[in-house]
Amino acid sequence: PLSLLADASLLKTDALLGGRWFAGGQRLDVHDPATGHKLADVANLGPQETQRAIDAAREALPGWSARTAKERSQLLRKWFNLLMQHQDDLARLITAEGGKPLAEARGEVAYGASFVEWFAEEAKRVNGEVLPHFQPDRRLLVLRQPIGVCAAITPWNFPLAMITRKVAPAIAAGCTVVVKPAELTPLTALAVAELAQRAGLPAGVLNVVTSDDAAGVGRVLCESAHVRHLSFTGSTEVGRILMEQCAPTIKKLSLELGGNAPFLVFDDADVDAAVEGAFASKYRNAGQTCVCTNRFYVQDGVYDEFVQKFAARVQQAQVGNGFDDGVLIGPLIEKAAVDKVQRHVDDAVAKGARIVTGGKALPDLGSGQFFEPTVLADATTGMLFAREETFGPLAPIVRFKTEQEAIAAANATEFGLASYFYARDMARIFRVGEALEAGMVGVNVGLISSEQVPFGGVKQSGLGREGSSHGIEEYVELKYLCLGGL
Ligand code: ADP
């Protein structure tokens, strides 16, 4: 599929250190999850080269932070333009190595690029403050300065957007960055870095360390006293390890971790709208996003209608290679992901759930990493999905009677990223919206992401917010200047 790139020079396979492409001694194979075929091999760096990347970012920091905000803004704007000019090629890379359908991949490019555009604008608004003085001969200023060298560790499920969501605010604020992209999807990261180079980003401002030694590279990034901020998107399990490793150097952390999003449908909901919202929130990227619904709770009065209409909707969704026309559900990223979905289905069925549609892996299709979009009725809160994020195309639907019962079930998890509900009663909308323990709540909508809003979770879903005017704060330190003797 990569021979289809209109601009073949976007296929970069070396790492980027201090403005130079670096092949390294070892290579790492990248595969297409739909076919299992090898796509390319990329530089496979280790702890030593990670240290070099940090050094390059340190060297670039004084020059980059001294640029005017407008200069930084203009470079980001050029980068944004290039990302959008190459939307199709970037989408092909995303589909090739990540598996999501091409139309969805094009959407990710636009979404990912929107952070670069947004922070090009925000770069110009990192304003300081002058405070009322507490003595007549003093004047009090607050500067907002870049935090310094930043590290970003990103997942495979949004190989482009998770990089720009971290890198764009960092470099807008005047920081320099070392990125370690997921080992499964390094090609998109490298193409994004190539476009940053073409936009004129100075050497060392953005460094990309591709590696399958995530633990080794991660350790160097965490332990470095020169790295002042770590932003991570991935599992809660790895987030805990990183937080612990960052404790000795008191690093500032942004963590966007696992979710286990509930989706509540109340008796007063518009059921047809809820079905559409449910489909969109469940099956994007074959259920492999951290804000995908993991479990549905539907009130007694509309339960049967919802299950029947939702299953009918799901049955229309075509499974296959993301490059093929009409495909809505691509492969899962790895064989282990298929096994996990199967485990959750088997556990639910063993405990009394009923398969309404789907329920099986599709081992004979392509790479064998496909799973039928599945709907389970008569699910209960004692099943595995209620505790663990399935991260696949499984929709278990639990029946409930009272609003309180639904809220309690929704909140009975250590996670708190996204949640969704459908209702029309205004008092209920406020009550439930306020009661759900989540960083983000979709009310009568199934898709909520945008560069304009603060994305992030509560509880063990993470720390900090990305995007919006708040997103840049993670990369800025306040400095108080007290001027005396005036
Ligand atoms: P996912 O379930 O999305 O694969 P992970 O948390 O395993 O989530 O991976 C997200 C990112 O974290 C990837 O870039 C991966 O390489 C990296 N990663 C995994 N384990 C570690 C680790 N011990 N230290 C640092 N990074 C890690």
Boltz pocket constraint, residues with backbone or C-beta under 6 A from the ligand:
constraints:
  - pocket:
      binder: B
      contacts: [[A, 153], [A, 154], [A, 155], [A, 156], [A, 157], [A, 180], [A, 181], [A, 182], [A, 183], [A, 211], [A, 214], [A, 215], [A, 216], [A, 217], [A, 218], [A, 219], [A, 233], [A, 234], [A, 235], [A, 236], [A, 238], [A, 239], [A, 241], [A, 242]]
      max_distance: 6.0
